[in-house]
Amino acid sequence: EQTLELTMFDLDRNVMRQFYNGSSNPDAPNAPDAKNLPTTGAEATKLSGIAKLIPGSVVDSHLFSPCGYSCNGLKDGTYFTIHITPEPQCSFVSFETNLPVKCYDSLLALLLETFKPGNFCMSLFVDDRSPSVCSQKSMSWKYKGFKANWQSYQHFGSYNVTAGHFTAANQVAPSNPDEDHEAVQVEVSKFSSQ
């Protein structure tokens, strides 16, 4: 078994426009002009390019009102799932799949082109029976237009995981995750000692 998880933030506003419901209240906060907006999950799936991510998948999708999107896709015993919050102050897309491939680079390139994030976190979990035997070697971990802020590889018995955080080359990287981790550890220690 193997699982790719991708969480994207600071998404392109024009891309996120596709996840506002055209039949909703046009006076909703941050709602774009309803002209040419989808009114169903199926329309948003096609318009956004999600239908092309894993061709041949059966996709069950929902477009929320006034905005937001969620879908589950199935193909040959594998799955993918996507959840989208399009509001500009908190834009977010999550993607997960267990598609059994040796390398996810082409899928990841398509995801980045489809959603155009400002930054993203990614993890790949792989067990020793997976087509991708090593999570660290099954992807390039270098993506055009993005710089790596950090990457970590861990091996746990019969499975391993690689995770990383990437920022668009034209954006400022977030604070050092090790510093953030230390701050969280201090807070957890204070809480658990009470």
N, C-alpha and C positions, 0 to 999 in steps of 0.2 A: 504494500500500500504506500502511496505517496500523496502528499497534499501541498498544493501551492496556494498561499494566501497573500493577497495584495490589498493594502489599504492606501487609498490616494486622497490627498487633501489639496486645497487651493486650486480648484479645477477651473478650467476655462469657462467664462460666463456664457459664451455662445453655445458651447457644448451642453452646459447645464440647462439652458433654455428648453431643450428637448424633453426635459423631465418636469415641466409645468403642464398642468392639465388645461387644455384649451376650453373645456366646458365649465371651468371653475369661475369663481368671482374675480373679475379683472381688477378689482380694487384691493385684492389681497396684498400684503406687504411684499415688496420686491417682485411682484408678478410682472412678467414681460407682456407685451401686447399679445393678445390671444390669437392673432392672425397666424395661421399656419402651424399652430401648436397641435400636438397629438391629443386625442380625447380618450384613447384606450391604451392599455399596456402593450397590446400587439402593435399598434401604430408606433409607439415609442421604441419598441424593440427593433423595428425595421428602420425607422428614421435615424436612430442613433448609431446603427451599425452593430448593435449587440447580436443581431441574428447571424452575423458573419464571423463571430469570434470562434465558435466551434461548430463549423458547418455540419448540417445533418442532425443537429440537436432538436429535440422537441422541447419548446420553451413555454412555460406557464408564467405569465407576467401580470403585474398590476400597476397601474398609474394612479397614484393617490390624488386627492383633491385637498388643497389647491396645487400641491406639488409633491414629488417624491415618487420613487419607483422601486420595485422589487421583482426579481424573477428567479426561477429555478429552471435549469435545463438538464435534460437527460439524453445520453447517447451511449448505446452499447454497454449498459451497466455502469457508466460513470456519470458524474454530475458536475454542474457548476451552479453557483448562486451569486447574485449581484444585488446589492442594496445601495440606493442612491438618495442623498439629501442634497438638493441643488442650490439652496439659498446661499448667496455669495458670502455672507458672514460666517458660514459654517459648512461650506461645500465638502462633501465626503462621498467616496465610492469605495465599497468593499467588494472584492472578488475572491472566490474560492473554487478550486476544482481538484478532483482526484484523477484527472485525465492521465492515463498511463503512457507517457512519452519519455524518451531518453533526454530530451532537451526542450526547455520551455522558452527559449529565446525568441522564436518567431511569434508565439502567442503573447509574450510580454510586450514585444514591439507593437503588436496590433492593439493591445490594451492601452499602452501609452499614447498611441496615435488617436485612438478612439476617444479617450477621456481628457487628454492633455493636462495632467496634474502639475502643480507647482512643486510638490514633493510626494514621496511615497515610501512606505515601509513594505518589505517583502520577506516572506519566510518560505522555505521549502523543507518539508518533513519527508524523509525517505527511509524505508526499511530495507533490509538486505535481500528481499525478494522483488524489489521494484525494478522497472526498466532503468530508472535513474539510480544506480547503486550508491552514488555519492552526491549528496545535495550540493556540495561546494563545487564539484566538477561538472555538474549537469547543466550549468548555466554560465554565461560569460561574466555575470555580475558587473558588466560595464555596459552602459546604455547611452546612446547618442543623445546629446543635449542635457545629460544629467551627470552630476558628480556624486561620488559615494562619500557619505559622511562617516559611516562606520559599517563594519561587517563582522559577523561572529559565526564561527563554526563550532558545533559541539557533537560529540559522539556518545551515545548511550546504549551500550550493548548491541542489540540488533537493529537500531535505527540511529539516524543522524539528522541534524538540522543545521541549516545555514540561514541567517537572517541579516538584513541590511536596511539602511536608510539612505535615500537618495534625494537630492534637491536639484531642481532645474538649474542649469548653469547660469541663468540670468537672475537667480534669486539668492538671497542671503541664507546660509545654512542656519538651522536652529542651534540652540545652545548644545554644549557637549553632553551627550547622553550619559556619560560616566558621572558627570557632576550632578545631573538630574537624579541618577540612580542613587548616588550617595545621599542626596537630600531626602529621598524617599526612604532609604534605609534608616536614617536618623529618626524620621517621623514614625516609622514602624517600630523601631526600638523603643521610643518613648511611649508609644501606645501599648506595646506588649508588656512593658515593665510595670504598668499601673495596675 
